[in-house]
Amino acid sequence: MRLRVLVTALGLVVLAALALGRSPARRSAPPPPPASARAEAPRGAAAEAPASAVDPARIRDVFRFADEPAPATPSAAGSSAEASERLSTPAPGGPRLVGLVRRSGRLVAVLAEDGDVVLAGPGEVAAGVTILSVDEEGVRIRRADGREETLVLD
């Protein structure tokens, strides 16, 4: 009988030890900064940034190898001038060449302008331009003001 009581008591002690071992660990307070670090900080300084704050300059670019130089960042004045230049340059008006089609054995251009799509062959007027020639590389057109240019597929 004593042996049973002793084994039961030992079992309870083991269970209690396991239960205490599985309880969430108590977090201890972080150690205070060394005295030299406290002395360096000004007395009226703002609180330090939280540990979750991320410095964008220190983030690794996963799309660049480590031995490649970092891309140069343009100056604010230069980038705003370039951006305004790009925005102020209007796209050339007129039709776009969106395809080439064979009709009745001849090659014709598929032109798109303002959502309308038209087919036109050499000598025809479509979308405000005259088609001068159509070949596999592009379409030669003459605009209403007399300028000639070649449209290529987008």
mmCIF file of the C-alpha atoms, coordinates in Angstrom:
data_MODEL
# 
_entry.id   MODEL 
# 
loop_
_atom_site.group_PDB 
_atom_site.id 
_atom_site.type_symbol 
_atom_site.label_atom_id 
_atom_site.label_alt_id 
_atom_site.label_comp_id 
_atom_site.label_asym_id 
_atom_site.label_entity_id 
_atom_site.label_seq_id 
_atom_site.pdbx_PDB_ins_code 
_atom_site.Cartn_x 
_atom_site.Cartn_y 
_atom_site.Cartn_z 
_atom_site.occupancy 
_atom_site.B_iso_or_equiv 
_atom_site.pdbx_formal_charge 
_atom_site.auth_seq_id 
_atom_site.auth_comp_id 
_atom_site.auth_asym_id 
_atom_site.auth_atom_id 
_atom_site.pdbx_PDB_model_num 
ATOM 1   C CA . MET A 1 1   ? 0.000   0.000  0.000    1.00 0.00 ? 1   MET A CA 1 
ATOM 2   C CA . ARG A 1 2   ? 2.796   2.388  0.848    1.00 0.00 ? 2   ARG A CA 1 
ATOM 3   C CA . LEU A 1 3   ? 4.284   1.715  -2.548   1.00 0.00 ? 3   LEU A CA 1 
ATOM 4   C CA . ARG A 1 4   ? 1.045   2.724  -4.260   1.00 0.00 ? 4   ARG A CA 1 
ATOM 5   C CA . VAL A 1 5   ? 0.821   5.959  -2.306   1.00 0.00 ? 5   VAL A CA 1 
ATOM 6   C CA . LEU A 1 6   ? 4.440   6.707  -3.044   1.00 0.00 ? 6   LEU A CA 1 
ATOM 7   C CA . VAL A 1 7   ? 4.010   6.085  -6.822   1.00 0.00 ? 7   VAL A CA 1 
ATOM 8   C CA . THR A 1 8   ? 0.817   8.167  -6.880   1.00 0.00 ? 8   THR A CA 1 
ATOM 9   C CA . ALA A 1 9   ? 2.533   11.032 -5.082   1.00 0.00 ? 9   ALA A CA 1 
ATOM 10  C CA . LEU A 1 10  ? 5.481   10.820 -7.442   1.00 0.00 ? 10  LEU A CA 1 
ATOM 11  C CA . GLY A 1 11  ? 3.097   10.847 -10.418  1.00 0.00 ? 11  GLY A CA 1 
ATOM 12  C CA . LEU A 1 12  ? 1.348   13.953 -9.087   1.00 0.00 ? 12  LEU A CA 1 
ATOM 13  C CA . VAL A 1 13  ? 4.696   15.704 -8.640   1.00 0.00 ? 13  VAL A CA 1 
ATOM 14  C CA . VAL A 1 14  ? 5.668   14.843 -12.232  1.00 0.00 ? 14  VAL A CA 1 
ATOM 15  C CA . LEU A 1 15  ? 2.314   16.075 -13.566  1.00 0.00 ? 15  LEU A CA 1 
ATOM 16  C CA . ALA A 1 16  ? 2.623   19.310 -11.588  1.00 0.00 ? 16  ALA A CA 1 
ATOM 17  C CA . ALA A 1 17  ? 6.151   19.848 -12.933  1.00 0.00 ? 17  ALA A CA 1 
ATOM 18  C CA . LEU A 1 18  ? 4.968   19.287 -16.504  1.00 0.00 ? 18  LEU A CA 1 
ATOM 19  C CA . ALA A 1 19  ? 2.021   21.643 -16.013  1.00 0.00 ? 19  ALA A CA 1 
ATOM 20  C CA . LEU A 1 20  ? 4.291   24.350 -14.679  1.00 0.00 ? 20  LEU A CA 1 
ATOM 21  C CA . GLY A 1 21  ? 6.752   23.802 -17.495  1.00 0.00 ? 21  GLY A CA 1 
ATOM 22  C CA . ARG A 1 22  ? 4.062   24.278 -20.158  1.00 0.00 ? 22  ARG A CA 1 
ATOM 23  C CA . SER A 1 23  ? 2.637   27.467 -18.740  1.00 0.00 ? 23  SER A CA 1 
ATOM 24  C CA . PRO A 1 24  ? 3.448   30.612 -20.732  1.00 0.00 ? 24  PRO A CA 1 
ATOM 25  C CA . ALA A 1 25  ? 6.830   31.945 -19.779  1.00 0.00 ? 25  ALA A CA 1 
ATOM 26  C CA . ARG A 1 26  ? 6.802   35.183 -17.957  1.00 0.00 ? 26  ARG A CA 1 
ATOM 27  C CA . ARG A 1 27  ? 8.512   37.928 -19.865  1.00 0.00 ? 27  ARG A CA 1 
ATOM 28  C CA . SER A 1 28  ? 11.150  39.749 -18.002  1.00 0.00 ? 28  SER A CA 1 
ATOM 29  C CA . ALA A 1 29  ? 11.605  43.467 -18.467  1.00 0.00 ? 29  ALA A CA 1 
ATOM 30  C CA . PRO A 1 30  ? 14.210  44.386 -21.079  1.00 0.00 ? 30  PRO A CA 1 
ATOM 31  C CA . PRO A 1 31  ? 17.564  45.209 -19.538  1.00 0.00 ? 31  PRO A CA 1 
ATOM 32  C CA . PRO A 1 32  ? 18.133  48.923 -19.029  1.00 0.00 ? 32  PRO A CA 1 
ATOM 33  C CA . PRO A 1 33  ? 20.494  50.602 -21.504  1.00 0.00 ? 33  PRO A CA 1 
ATOM 34  C CA . PRO A 1 34  ? 24.092  50.963 -20.366  1.00 0.00 ? 34  PRO A CA 1 
ATOM 35  C CA . ALA A 1 35  ? 24.974  54.081 -18.447  1.00 0.00 ? 35  ALA A CA 1 
ATOM 36  C CA . SER A 1 36  ? 27.077  55.371 -21.377  1.00 0.00 ? 36  SER A CA 1 
ATOM 37  C CA . ALA A 1 37  ? 24.054  55.235 -23.724  1.00 0.00 ? 37  ALA A CA 1 
ATOM 38  C CA . ARG A 1 38  ? 21.868  57.048 -21.195  1.00 0.00 ? 38  ARG A CA 1 
ATOM 39  C CA . ALA A 1 39  ? 24.478  59.765 -20.793  1.00 0.00 ? 39  ALA A CA 1 
ATOM 40  C CA . GLU A 1 40  ? 24.740  60.327 -24.569  1.00 0.00 ? 40  GLU A CA 1 
ATOM 41  C CA . ALA A 1 41  ? 20.999  60.877 -25.107  1.00 0.00 ? 41  ALA A CA 1 
ATOM 42  C CA . PRO A 1 42  ? 19.859  64.468 -24.578  1.00 0.00 ? 42  PRO A CA 1 
ATOM 43  C CA . ARG A 1 43  ? 17.456  64.912 -21.689  1.00 0.00 ? 43  ARG A CA 1 
ATOM 44  C CA . GLY A 1 44  ? 14.636  66.462 -23.757  1.00 0.00 ? 44  GLY A CA 1 
ATOM 45  C CA . ALA A 1 45  ? 14.994  64.044 -26.687  1.00 0.00 ? 45  ALA A CA 1 
ATOM 46  C CA . ALA A 1 46  ? 11.884  62.489 -28.166  1.00 0.00 ? 46  ALA A CA 1 
ATOM 47  C CA . ALA A 1 47  ? 11.188  58.835 -27.559  1.00 0.00 ? 47  ALA A CA 1 
ATOM 48  C CA . GLU A 1 48  ? 13.054  56.416 -29.792  1.00 0.00 ? 48  GLU A CA 1 
ATOM 49  C CA . ALA A 1 49  ? 11.289  54.978 -32.846  1.00 0.00 ? 49  ALA A CA 1 
ATOM 50  C CA . PRO A 1 50  ? 9.490   51.720 -32.109  1.00 0.00 ? 50  PRO A CA 1 
ATOM 51  C CA . ALA A 1 51  ? 11.312  48.509 -32.945  1.00 0.00 ? 51  ALA A CA 1 
ATOM 52  C CA . SER A 1 52  ? 8.763   47.799 -35.704  1.00 0.00 ? 52  SER A CA 1 
ATOM 53  C CA . ALA A 1 53  ? 9.766   50.939 -37.643  1.00 0.00 ? 53  ALA A CA 1 
ATOM 54  C CA . VAL A 1 54  ? 11.487  49.990 -40.910  1.00 0.00 ? 54  VAL A CA 1 
ATOM 55  C CA . ASP A 1 55  ? 14.158  52.072 -42.596  1.00 0.00 ? 55  ASP A CA 1 
ATOM 56  C CA . PRO A 1 56  ? 13.369  51.907 -46.359  1.00 0.00 ? 56  PRO A CA 1 
ATOM 57  C CA . ALA A 1 57  ? 16.994  52.616 -47.247  1.00 0.00 ? 57  ALA A CA 1 
ATOM 58  C CA . ARG A 1 58  ? 18.088  49.417 -45.515  1.00 0.00 ? 58  ARG A CA 1 
ATOM 59  C CA . ILE A 1 59  ? 15.568  47.099 -47.182  1.00 0.00 ? 59  ILE A CA 1 
ATOM 60  C CA . ARG A 1 60  ? 17.155  44.748 -49.695  1.00 0.00 ? 60  ARG A CA 1 
ATOM 61  C CA . ASP A 1 61  ? 15.870  44.906 -53.258  1.00 0.00 ? 61  ASP A CA 1 
ATOM 62  C CA . VAL A 1 62  ? 15.113  41.264 -54.098  1.00 0.00 ? 62  VAL A CA 1 
ATOM 63  C CA . PHE A 1 63  ? 15.060  42.037 -57.816  1.00 0.00 ? 63  PHE A CA 1 
ATOM 64  C CA . ARG A 1 64  ? 18.697  43.156 -57.847  1.00 0.00 ? 64  ARG A CA 1 
ATOM 65  C CA . PHE A 1 65  ? 21.873  41.155 -57.179  1.00 0.00 ? 65  PHE A CA 1 
ATOM 66  C CA . ALA A 1 66  ? 23.941  42.267 -54.203  1.00 0.00 ? 66  ALA A CA 1 
ATOM 67  C CA . ASP A 1 67  ? 26.962  43.119 -56.375  1.00 0.00 ? 67  ASP A CA 1 
ATOM 68  C CA . GLU A 1 68  ? 24.976  45.427 -58.698  1.00 0.00 ? 68  GLU A CA 1 
ATOM 69  C CA . PRO A 1 69  ? 25.152  49.118 -57.847  1.00 0.00 ? 69  PRO A CA 1 
ATOM 70  C CA . ALA A 1 70  ? 21.981  50.704 -56.519  1.00 0.00 ? 70  ALA A CA 1 
ATOM 71  C CA . PRO A 1 71  ? 20.076  52.772 -59.095  1.00 0.00 ? 71  PRO A CA 1 
ATOM 72  C CA . ALA A 1 72  ? 20.767  56.477 -58.878  1.00 0.00 ? 72  ALA A CA 1 
ATOM 73  C CA . THR A 1 73  ? 17.902  58.487 -57.491  1.00 0.00 ? 73  THR A CA 1 
ATOM 74  C CA . PRO A 1 74  ? 17.227  61.621 -59.536  1.00 0.00 ? 74  PRO A CA 1 
ATOM 75  C CA . SER A 1 75  ? 17.155  64.928 -57.760  1.00 0.00 ? 75  SER A CA 1 
ATOM 76  C CA . ALA A 1 76  ? 13.749  66.356 -56.953  1.00 0.00 ? 76  ALA A CA 1 
ATOM 77  C CA . ALA A 1 77  ? 14.211  69.330 -59.294  1.00 0.00 ? 77  ALA A CA 1 
ATOM 78  C CA . GLY A 1 78  ? 15.391  67.150 -62.196  1.00 0.00 ? 78  GLY A CA 1 
ATOM 79  C CA . SER A 1 79  ? 12.657  64.577 -61.821  1.00 0.00 ? 79  SER A CA 1 
ATOM 80  C CA . SER A 1 80  ? 9.868   67.146 -61.643  1.00 0.00 ? 80  SER A CA 1 
ATOM 81  C CA . ALA A 1 81  ? 11.181  68.891 -64.782  1.00 0.00 ? 81  ALA A CA 1 
ATOM 82  C CA . GLU A 1 82  ? 11.349  65.571 -66.643  1.00 0.00 ? 82  GLU A CA 1 
ATOM 83  C CA . ALA A 1 83  ? 7.890   64.570 -65.450  1.00 0.00 ? 83  ALA A CA 1 
ATOM 84  C CA . SER A 1 84  ? 6.358   67.866 -66.577  1.00 0.00 ? 84  SER A CA 1 
ATOM 85  C CA . GLU A 1 85  ? 8.114   67.476 -69.946  1.00 0.00 ? 85  GLU A CA 1 
ATOM 86  C CA . ARG A 1 86  ? 6.652   64.006 -70.412  1.00 0.00 ? 86  ARG A CA 1 
ATOM 87  C CA . LEU A 1 87  ? 3.186   65.183 -69.422  1.00 0.00 ? 87  LEU A CA 1 
ATOM 88  C CA . SER A 1 88  ? 3.276   68.272 -71.622  1.00 0.00 ? 88  SER A CA 1 
ATOM 89  C CA . THR A 1 89  ? 4.303   66.358 -74.758  1.00 0.00 ? 89  THR A CA 1 
ATOM 90  C CA . PRO A 1 90  ? 1.049   65.356 -76.422  1.00 0.00 ? 90  PRO A CA 1 
ATOM 91  C CA . ALA A 1 91  ? 0.760   61.995 -78.097  1.00 0.00 ? 91  ALA A CA 1 
ATOM 92  C CA . PRO A 1 92  ? 0.664   62.271 -81.878  1.00 0.00 ? 92  PRO A CA 1 
ATOM 93  C CA . GLY A 1 93  ? -2.916  62.508 -83.040  1.00 0.00 ? 93  GLY A CA 1 
ATOM 94  C CA . GLY A 1 94  ? -4.445  60.458 -85.761  1.00 0.00 ? 94  GLY A CA 1 
ATOM 95  C CA . PRO A 1 95  ? -4.979  56.788 -86.293  1.00 0.00 ? 95  PRO A CA 1 
ATOM 96  C CA . ARG A 1 96  ? -2.931  53.891 -84.910  1.00 0.00 ? 96  ARG A CA 1 
ATOM 97  C CA . LEU A 1 97  ? -2.015  50.843 -86.933  1.00 0.00 ? 97  LEU A CA 1 
ATOM 98  C CA . VAL A 1 98  ? -3.473  47.869 -85.072  1.00 0.00 ? 98  VAL A CA 1 
ATOM 99  C CA . GLY A 1 99  ? -3.148  45.170 -87.706  1.00 0.00 ? 99  GLY A CA 1 
ATOM 100 C CA . LEU A 1 100 ? -2.697  44.054 -91.292  1.00 0.00 ? 100 LEU A CA 1 
ATOM 101 C CA . VAL A 1 101 ? -5.258  41.950 -93.193  1.00 0.00 ? 101 VAL A CA 1 
ATOM 102 C CA . ARG A 1 102 ? -5.316  40.279 -96.599  1.00 0.00 ? 102 ARG A CA 1 
ATOM 103 C CA . ARG A 1 103 ? -8.474  41.065 -98.549  1.00 0.00 ? 103 ARG A CA 1 
ATOM 104 C CA . SER A 1 104 ? -8.990  39.824 -102.082 1.00 0.00 ? 104 SER A CA 1 
ATOM 105 C CA . GLY A 1 105 ? -5.315  38.998 -102.336 1.00 0.00 ? 105 GLY A CA 1 
ATOM 106 C CA . ARG A 1 106 ? -4.026  42.444 -101.301 1.00 0.00 ? 106 ARG A CA 1 
ATOM 107 C CA . LEU A 1 107 ? -2.690  43.665 -97.962  1.00 0.00 ? 107 LEU A CA 1 
ATOM 108 C CA . VAL A 1 108 ? -4.808  46.340 -96.211  1.00 0.00 ? 108 VAL A CA 1 
ATOM 109 C CA . ALA A 1 109 ? -4.206  48.255 -92.984  1.00 0.00 ? 109 ALA A CA 1 
ATOM 110 C CA . VAL A 1 110 ? -6.405  48.030 -89.916  1.00 0.00 ? 110 VAL A CA 1 
ATOM 111 C CA . LEU A 1 111 ? -6.483  51.533 -88.395  1.00 0.00 ? 111 LEU A CA 1 
ATOM 112 C CA . ALA A 1 112 ? -8.026  52.546 -85.069  1.00 0.00 ? 112 ALA A CA 1 
ATOM 113 C CA . GLU A 1 113 ? -8.964  56.071 -84.030  1.00 0.00 ? 113 GLU A CA 1 
ATOM 114 C CA . ASP A 1 114 ? -11.174 57.073 -81.103  1.00 0.00 ? 114 ASP A CA 1 
ATOM 115 C CA . GLY A 1 115 ? -12.515 53.540 -80.765  1.00 0.00 ? 115 GLY A CA 1 
ATOM 116 C CA . ASP A 1 116 ? -13.431 53.175 -84.453  1.00 0.00 ? 116 ASP A CA 1 
ATOM 117 C CA . VAL A 1 117 ? -11.672 50.531 -86.526  1.00 0.00 ? 117 VAL A CA 1 
ATOM 118 C CA . VAL A 1 118 ? -11.427 50.848 -90.328  1.00 0.00 ? 118 VAL A CA 1 
ATOM 119 C CA . LEU A 1 119 ? -9.762  48.876 -93.115  1.00 0.00 ? 119 LEU A CA 1 
ATOM 120 C CA . ALA A 1 120 ? -7.969  50.803 -95.839  1.00 0.00 ? 120 ALA A CA 1 
ATOM 121 C CA . GLY A 1 121 ? -5.675  49.923 -98.715  1.00 0.00 ? 121 GLY A CA 1 
ATOM 122 C CA . PRO A 1 122 ? -3.247  51.992 -100.793 1.00 0.00 ? 122 PRO A CA 1 
ATOM 123 C CA . GLY A 1 123 ? -4.870  55.086 -102.316 1.00 0.00 ? 123 GLY A CA 1 
ATOM 124 C CA . GLU A 1 124 ? -7.817  55.103 -99.907  1.00 0.00 ? 124 GLU A CA 1 
ATOM 125 C CA . VAL A 1 125 ? -8.642  57.797 -97.344  1.00 0.00 ? 125 VAL A CA 1 
ATOM 126 C CA . ALA A 1 126 ? -9.551  56.547 -93.868  1.00 0.00 ? 126 ALA A CA 1 
ATOM 127 C CA . ALA A 1 127 ? -9.482  58.047 -90.363  1.00 0.00 ? 127 ALA A CA 1 
ATOM 128 C CA . GLY A 1 128 ? -8.378  61.417 -91.753  1.00 0.00 ? 128 GLY A CA 1 
ATOM 129 C CA . VAL A 1 129 ? -5.258  60.102 -93.528  1.00 0.00 ? 129 VAL A CA 1 
ATOM 130 C CA . THR A 1 130 ? -4.437  58.887 -97.019  1.00 0.00 ? 130 THR A CA 1 
ATOM 131 C CA . ILE A 1 131 ? -2.840  55.450 -97.238  1.00 0.00 ? 131 ILE A CA 1 
ATOM 132 C CA . LEU A 1 132 ? 0.195   55.625 -99.541  1.00 0.00 ? 132 LEU A CA 1 
ATOM 133 C CA . SER A 1 133 ? 1.497   52.057 -99.205  1.00 0.00 ? 133 SER A CA 1 
ATOM 134 C CA . VAL A 1 134 ? 0.983   48.950 -97.103  1.00 0.00 ? 134 VAL A CA 1 
ATOM 135 C CA . ASP A 1 135 ? 3.652   46.313 -96.506  1.00 0.00 ? 135 ASP A CA 1 
ATOM 136 C CA . GLU A 1 136 ? 4.626   43.814 -93.799  1.00 0.00 ? 136 GLU A CA 1 
ATOM 137 C CA . GLU A 1 137 ? 6.827   46.356 -91.930  1.00 0.00 ? 137 GLU A CA 1 
ATOM 138 C CA . GLY A 1 138 ? 4.215   49.116 -91.667  1.00 0.00 ? 138 GLY A CA 1 
ATOM 139 C CA . VAL A 1 139 ? 1.925   51.534 -93.434  1.00 0.00 ? 139 VAL A CA 1 
ATOM 140 C CA . ARG A 1 140 ? 3.035   54.766 -95.114  1.00 0.00 ? 140 ARG A CA 1 
ATOM 141 C CA . ILE A 1 141 ? 0.416   57.530 -94.651  1.00 0.00 ? 141 ILE A CA 1 
ATOM 142 C CA . ARG A 1 142 ? -0.059  61.208 -95.570  1.00 0.00 ? 142 ARG A CA 1 
ATOM 143 C CA . ARG A 1 143 ? -1.771  63.391 -92.985  1.00 0.00 ? 143 ARG A CA 1 
ATOM 144 C CA . ALA A 1 144 ? -4.157  66.226 -93.831  1.00 0.00 ? 144 ALA A CA 1 
ATOM 145 C CA . ASP A 1 145 ? -1.374  68.814 -93.362  1.00 0.00 ? 145 ASP A CA 1 
ATOM 146 C CA . GLY A 1 146 ? 0.813   67.027 -95.958  1.00 0.00 ? 146 GLY A CA 1 
ATOM 147 C CA . ARG A 1 147 ? 3.238   65.303 -93.579  1.00 0.00 ? 147 ARG A CA 1 
ATOM 148 C CA . GLU A 1 148 ? 4.128   61.752 -94.491  1.00 0.00 ? 148 GLU A CA 1 
ATOM 149 C CA . GLU A 1 149 ? 5.041   59.122 -91.921  1.00 0.00 ? 149 GLU A CA 1 
ATOM 150 C CA . THR A 1 150 ? 5.178   55.394 -91.395  1.00 0.00 ? 150 THR A CA 1 
ATOM 151 C CA . LEU A 1 151 ? 2.945   53.665 -88.865  1.00 0.00 ? 151 LEU A CA 1 
ATOM 152 C CA . VAL A 1 152 ? 4.170   50.405 -87.358  1.00 0.00 ? 152 VAL A CA 1 
ATOM 153 C CA . LEU A 1 153 ? 2.222   47.810 -85.430  1.00 0.00 ? 153 LEU A CA 1 
ATOM 154 C CA . ASP A 1 154 ? 1.708   48.582 -81.727  1.00 0.00 ? 154 ASP A CA 1 
# 
